[in-house]
């Protein structure tokens, strides 16, 4: 397939991106690593001894940061449909995080009580049809939120990438029905023109799972 002007422009921007260059120099698997590092510097999410689950983990940039910052203590579980080159100290499950078998495999590996932190840097494959792409993105956010509500400890945290658009405010409201506090983060490694931001939910509310069941049933 002949490269388009858009794809050529993206490649030029990617190659010249300072965070891409920095990732290569410092041995990180993706520029997205720096997004998590900046958020962690502010919110201190990756503490030794925690159990962390990374959704949509490949190629492993966020799992790599989690493992490095937590040291030898704690556990990192990475889940993705795509294969991922192994990372020392990271347990990888290939599959859909919505798949009951994947969830059972994770539950069998987690220590009693559940995860302390769920990370989601998920994004759908872009079709170019704005409404369709927004709908697919929202499905991923909601699925990751449902996963976190059923996987986290009561005082757990959930960090998810979202995009400004028609469904942004409704999703923020849904997050607030699940967590005691919800904050917005826009790390420097997120390109200025990108509509992406990160939402950080802390401490599950009592009845969080029931609130989500009502939401999905209403749809």
Phi, psi and omega in degrees: 000131181288131180299140177272168176300322180295315181293324178294318179296319178297318181296319178297316179296319182295314182297324183269358182296128182297329180284330173295314179297319180295320179298317179296318182293321186263000173083023176268151188282342179202159176294337179297340178305322184287336175295312180294320180300316181295318179295320179293324177301324181277317191253354177050062182274325191260080182260148179305139176094353183280163171252117186242136176243127183248109180272139183064046194287327186301140007277000174116010183301316181286320177299322179298315178296315180300314181295318182294314185285332179275347183070209182281344183272147180091177183226143175238124177247124180249135180230132176199151173293327182274154174292157180222133176300131185304145174241132180300128177085005179244127177270123184249133174240118178270124180155182179274126182295347175277346182290126180304325180294320178296317180295323178293320179297320178292314181300325179292332182271330181289144173292162184304139178110335177101187183279153176268332185210130172246128179250139177219108174254028184294145172209142181284159169295131186276129179265339185097349176266107192304311183295320178294315181297321178295319180296318180294320179298316181297321177301318179294316179301313183293321179295319179293323177295315178299318178300313183296319181298333181260359184242331185282153165292167183301325181261021183286171182232153182224121178245122186225138174278131177226174181230138174298137181168195185301324186265003185295305183297317176301324180289322176302317178297321178295318176302319183289341175280346183255324185244151179295324178221146178224125180237154179256137178230139177228088182292156182299331180287349172282125182299142184304320183281350182284137177280003184285142169219171179241137176253133180243112177260137180233135173066107179296137174283150172301134180079020181299317180297321179293323178298321179289321178299319178296320181297311183289327178292323180295330179288000000 
